[in-house]
Amino acid sequence: MSHIRPYSHHEKRGTWVTGGEAGACLPREMVPAMPTHPPGDISDVKFLTVAEVAAMMRVSKMTVYRLVHGGELPAVRVGRSFRVTEEDVNEYLRKSFYSAG
């Protein structure tokens, strides 16, 4: 079973912050805001891979990684991979709409 831990762009590469479960916990101020659901209810949350997010947004995977590392797009780190909720992608796109003239 792999450990799931929220990703923070403030985290130093390769550094595990311990507490609670060994290596699976970060200080609260480093955890990005996650969608609000009733406690324990993640049945309706859909996690997307970086490739799926890139396809959905029609950008490169590198662009998605930049958004995650820059703190603009919340992500969860699963092992060496990232997962982004579909809700967070939709929210990012809603906030990013630009109205010209």
Secondary structure by P-SEA (a helix, b strand, c coil): cbbbbbbbccccccccccccccccccccccccccccccccccccbbbbcaaaaaaaacccaaaaaaaaaaccbbbbbcccbbbbbaaaaaaaaaaaccccc
